[in-house]
Amino acid sequence: MSAESEELRKLARFCTPRDRAAMEAQADRLESGEAHPLITASAAPLWGEYEEMPDLGTGGTKLVGLCPACAEQGRDSNLRHLVIYPDGKFGCAAYPALAIETPARAAHLQRVWQLVGKSVRLTKPEPLPPLILKRRNKLQADVAEIWQRAREQYAMTLAEWQASSAELPTSAEGCFLAYCGIWKLGETAWIGDRYDCTAAFRGHLFQPATQAGRGWEMCQSDGCDHASGMIWTTNAKGRGKENQIGRVFVPVEHDEEPIEQQVALARYLEAECGLTILMAVHTTNRGFHTFFDARSLPKEMLAKIAFFLASIGADYGAFQRGSTRTPGALRQNRFDGKPFGSAQPIIYLQHRI
């Protein structure tokens, strides 16, 4: 057993089941001398090719590029997961920071540093202290047990779940107008491209309760296939925290699971965590995003749910940022920005317009 594969197996113990399996598979490849397709000599230069982007939190800049730890697991095909700040600190979009640090995130960042930390001058992350690590592992084990019970108790087919839905919109424009209906008069919402950061990009700010028609025109003409559950200041010029004044909804996504288990997650969060489903939007890919009402959710509850999602391998980054898919809009190709497939439909609707 090589030192690298041994270290990889140690880190894998602290990861979610999906990532643990991928890391152990990579350790097997290392021991057999077989490299992962994304970790090859031809791919190595990608680690040094970073794109400079605005840092919405500080007003400065940051570098964005391929995350080698994600690449080991066959992920980050759009080469944007790794974020490097001017002081050498870094993060991964697949493992955003939480109010409660998870062993999985700590292990992932340690792996990034092992792979490229010295070559790109990253600041070495501090490991979790042993006592805290032990407590967090116990928390993750408890969450895994809860999730296993929820999968068995709340799983059902999409058709069965839709039987309890309000009447669904039948057109793309109808889906967008239904989305506008969850906003209150005067609240400023955002739709745009996933990576739009400021007014200089294609993103737009609009008030869906009063400008639904204009918003639909933007969806069609500018390819605004992403939306946000955040409420923004009226004169906001970007999606920085200083422009956020509240939340309308939080999206939950777990498309690594079959549809029946995605339904189970939505039903569990509603039945046992006190959340209210507003709607669910299919991404026209592997799954759907469920929008939960966030107007009265306390921050403590948001932090607990984020930890739960992180522990089961769901996309807790989208949950924290409020980033989701625009109902009714055509999904855009991540490489050339051109639309493909059908409009992103609403597949479950709790409220009535």
C-alpha positions in Angstrom: 0.0 0.0 0.0 1.4 3.4 -1.0 1.6 6.3 1.4 -0.8 8.3 -0.8 -3.4 5.5 -1.0 -3.1 4.9 2.8 -3.7 8.6 3.5 -6.6 8.6 1.1 -8.3 5.7 2.9 -7.8 7.5 6.2 -9.6 10.6 4.9 -12.3 8.5 3.3 -13.5 7.4 6.8 -14.7 10.9 7.5 -16.7 11.4 4.3 -20.2 10.8 3.2 -21.0 7.3 1.9 -20.9 8.4 -1.8 -17.6 10.2 -1.5 -16.1 7.4 0.7 -16.8 4.9 -2.1 -15.2 7.2 -4.7 -12.1 7.8 -2.6 -11.6 4.1 -1.8 -12.0 3.4 -5.5 -9.3 6.0 -6.2 -7.1 4.4 -3.5 -7.5 1.0 -5.3 -6.5 2.6 -8.6 -3.4 4.1 -7.0 -2.4 0.8 -5.6 -2.9 -1.0 -8.9 -1.0 1.7 -10.8 -4.1 2.8 -12.7 -4.7 6.6 -12.8 -8.2 8.1 -12.7 -9.2 9.5 -16.2 -9.3 13.1 -14.9 -6.0 12.8 -13.0 -3.5 12.4 -15.8 -0.4 14.2 -17.0 -2.5 16.0 -19.7 -5.0 17.2 -17.0 -2.4 18.3 -14.5 -1.9 21.8 -16.1 -5.6 22.5 -15.4 -4.7 22.8 -11.7 -2.7 26.0 -12.6 -5.2 27.5 -15.0 -7.5 29.6 -12.8 -10.0 32.2 -13.8 -10.1 35.5 -11.9 -13.5 36.4 -10.7 -15.1 39.1 -8.4 -15.3 38.1 -4.7 -18.7 39.2 -3.7 -17.9 39.0 0.0 -14.9 41.3 0.1 -15.1 43.3 -3.1 -11.7 41.9 -4.2 -11.0 39.0 -6.5 -10.6 35.3 -6.2 -9.3 32.5 -8.4 -11.6 29.7 -9.6 -10.6 26.4 -11.2 -10.5 22.6 -11.1 -10.7 21.0 -7.7 -8.3 18.0 -7.8 -10.0 16.2 -4.9 -13.4 16.4 -6.8 -11.6 15.3 -10.0 -10.3 12.2 -8.2 -13.9 11.2 -7.8 -14.9 12.0 -11.4 -16.6 15.3 -10.5 -16.1 19.0 -11.3 -16.4 18.6 -15.0 -17.0 22.4 -15.4 -13.6 23.1 -13.7 -15.0 25.6 -11.2 -15.2 23.9 -7.8 -11.8 25.2 -6.3 -11.8 28.7 -5.0 -8.5 30.4 -3.9 -8.3 33.7 -2.1 -5.4 36.2 -2.1 -4.2 35.0 1.4 -3.9 31.4 0.2 -7.0 30.2 1.9 -9.2 28.1 -0.2 -12.5 26.2 -0.4 -14.5 23.9 -2.6 -18.0 24.7 -4.0 -19.0 21.1 -3.4 -18.2 21.5 0.3 -19.1 25.1 1.4 -18.4 26.3 4.9 -21.1 25.5 7.5 -21.8 27.0 10.9 -20.9 23.5 12.2 -17.8 22.2 10.4 -18.2 18.6 9.1 -15.6 15.9 9.1 -16.3 15.3 5.4 -15.5 18.9 4.5 -12.4 18.9 6.6 -11.2 15.7 4.9 -12.0 17.1 1.5 -9.9 20.2 2.0 -7.0 18.2 3.5 -7.0 16.1 0.3 -7.0 19.2 -1.9 -3.9 20.5 0.0 -2.2 17.1 -0.3 -2.6 17.1 -4.0 -1.8 20.7 -5.0 -1.3 22.7 -1.8 2.4 23.3 -2.3 2.4 23.8 -6.0 -0.2 26.6 -5.9 0.8 27.9 -2.5 -2.3 27.2 -0.6 -2.6 27.8 3.2 -2.7 24.4 4.9 -6.1 23.8 6.5 -6.2 23.1 10.2 -7.5 19.6 11.0 -10.4 19.3 13.4 -9.3 18.6 17.0 -9.7 14.9 18.0 -12.5 15.5 20.5 -14.5 17.6 18.1 -13.9 15.2 15.3 -15.2 12.3 17.5 -18.4 14.3 18.4 -19.0 15.3 14.7 -18.5 11.7 13.6 -21.1 10.7 16.2 -23.5 13.3 14.8 -22.9 12.1 11.2 -23.6 8.5 12.3 -26.9 9.6 14.0 -27.9 11.5 10.8 -27.1 8.4 8.7 -29.4 6.4 10.9 -32.2 9.0 10.6 -31.8 9.2 6.8 -32.0 5.4 6.5 -35.3 5.4 8.4 -36.6 8.3 6.3 -35.7 6.6 3.0 -37.7 3.6 4.0 -40.7 5.5 5.6 -41.2 8.3 3.1 -40.1 7.0 -0.3 -42.7 6.9 -3.0 -42.9 7.3 -6.8 -43.1 10.7 -8.3 -46.6 9.9 -9.6 -47.8 9.0 -6.1 -46.4 12.2 -4.7 -47.9 14.3 -7.5 -51.3 12.9 -6.5 -51.3 15.3 -3.5 -50.1 18.3 -5.5 -52.2 21.3 -6.4 -53.0 21.6 -10.1 -49.7 21.9 -12.1 -49.0 24.6 -14.7 -49.2 23.1 -18.2 -46.9 25.6 -20.0 -43.4 27.0 -19.5 -44.8 30.5 -19.0 -47.3 29.1 -16.5 -44.5 27.6 -14.5 -42.7 30.9 -14.4 -45.8 32.8 -13.3 -46.5 30.2 -10.6 -42.9 30.9 -9.3 -43.6 34.6 -9.3 -46.7 33.9 -7.2 -44.6 32.8 -4.1 -43.1 36.3 -3.9 -44.8 39.3 -2.2 -45.5 42.6 -3.9 -42.4 44.8 -3.9 -39.9 42.1 -3.1 -36.8 42.2 -5.4 -35.8 38.8 -6.9 -33.0 37.7 -9.2 -32.8 35.5 -12.2 -29.8 35.1 -14.5 -27.0 32.8 -15.5 -25.5 30.7 -12.8 -22.2 32.6 -12.7 -23.6 36.1 -13.2 -22.2 38.3 -10.4 -22.8 41.9 -11.2 -25.0 44.1 -13.5 -22.2 43.9 -16.0 -23.1 40.3 -16.7 -26.4 39.0 -18.2 -28.1 38.7 -14.8 -31.1 40.9 -14.0 -32.9 42.1 -10.9 -36.6 42.4 -11.2 -39.8 42.4 -9.0 -41.8 39.3 -10.0 -45.0 40.4 -8.3 -45.2 43.6 -10.4 -43.0 42.7 -13.5 -43.8 39.1 -14.2 -44.2 39.8 -17.9 -40.8 41.5 -18.2 -39.3 38.7 -16.2 -40.7 36.0 -18.6 -39.3 38.0 -21.5 -35.8 37.9 -19.9 -36.1 34.2 -19.3 -36.7 33.7 -23.0 -34.3 36.1 -24.5 -31.3 36.1 -22.0 -31.2 32.4 -21.0 -31.8 33.2 -17.3 -32.1 29.5 -16.2 -31.0 30.1 -12.6 -32.9 31.9 -9.8 -32.3 32.6 -6.1 -34.5 32.3 -3.0 -33.0 35.5 -1.5 -34.7 38.8 -1.3 -32.5 41.6 -2.5 -32.3 45.3 -1.8 -34.1 47.4 -4.5 -30.9 49.0 -5.9 -28.7 45.8 -5.7 -25.9 45.7 -8.3 -24.7 42.2 -7.4 -25.4 39.1 -5.3 -23.1 40.0 -2.3 -24.3 39.4 1.2 -24.6 43.2 1.7 -27.5 43.1 -0.8 -29.4 40.3 0.9 -32.3 41.3 3.2 -34.1 38.0 3.6 -35.2 34.7 2.1 -38.4 33.6 0.4 -37.4 29.9 0.1 -34.5 27.5 0.4 -33.9 24.9 -2.3 -33.1 21.3 -1.5 -31.4 19.0 -4.0 -30.1 15.4 -3.8 -29.9 14.2 -7.4 -27.3 11.5 -6.5 -30.3 9.5 -5.2 -33.1 7.9 -7.3 -36.2 10.0 -7.7 -38.1 7.9 -5.1 -35.4 8.8 -2.5 -35.5 12.5 -3.5 -39.2 12.4 -2.8 -38.5 10.8 0.5 -36.1 13.6 1.5 -38.7 16.3 0.6 -41.5 14.5 2.5 -39.2 13.9 5.5 -38.2 17.5 5.8 -41.9 18.6 5.7 -43.2 15.9 8.0 -40.6 15.8 10.7 -38.6 19.1 10.4 -41.5 21.5 10.2 -40.7 22.8 6.8 -43.4 23.8 4.3 -43.0 22.8 0.6 -43.9 25.5 -1.9 -43.1 23.7 -5.1 -40.6 21.3 -6.8 -38.9 22.1 -10.1 -37.4 19.4 -12.3 -33.9 20.3 -13.6 -34.4 18.2 -16.8 -31.4 16.3 -15.8 -31.2 13.8 -12.9 -33.6 15.2 -10.4 -35.5 18.1 -8.9 -35.2 21.0 -6.5 -37.7 21.4 -3.7 -38.5 24.9 -2.6 -39.2 25.2 1.1 -40.8 28.3 2.7 -38.0 30.2 4.5 -39.7 33.4 5.6 -40.1 32.3 9.3 -37.2 29.8 9.5 -34.7 30.8 12.3 -30.9 30.7 11.5 -30.4 27.9 14.0 -32.8 25.7 12.1 -31.1 26.5 8.7 -27.8 25.5 10.2 -29.1 22.2 11.5 -30.7 21.3 8.1 -27.5 22.3 6.3 -25.5 19.9 8.5 -28.1 17.2 7.9 -27.9 17.7 4.1 -24.1 17.8 4.2 -24.0 14.5 6.2 -26.2 12.6 3.7 -24.3 13.9 0.6 -27.0 16.3 -0.6 -26.2 19.6 -2.2 -26.1 21.8 0.9 -24.2 24.5 -0.9 -27.2 25.3 -3.1 -29.3 25.2 0.1 -27.1 27.8 1.8 -26.8 30.1 -1.2 -30.5 29.8 -2.2 -29.3 29.0 -5.7 -31.8 27.0 -7.8 -33.3 26.6 -11.3 -35.8 29.0 -12.8 -39.2 27.3 -13.3 -40.2 27.4 -16.9 -36.8 28.5 -18.3 -34.7 26.5 -20.7 -31.7 24.8 -19.1 -28.4 26.2 -20.5 -25.4 24.3 -21.7 -22.6 25.0 -19.2 -20.0 25.2 -21.9 -21.5 27.3 -24.7 -24.5 29.0 -22.9 -26.9 27.7 -25.5 -30.2 26.2 -24.3 -30.9 22.5 -24.6 -33.7 20.1 -23.7 -37.2 21.2 -22.6 -38.2 23.9 -20.2 -37.7 23.2 -16.5 -41.2 22.2 -15.3 -42.9 22.4 -11.9 -43.6 18.9 -10.9 -45.2 19.5 -7.5 -47.1 22.5 -6.2 -48.2 23.1 -2.6 -49.6 26.6 -2.8 -52.4 27.9 -5.0 -52.0 31.0 -7.0 
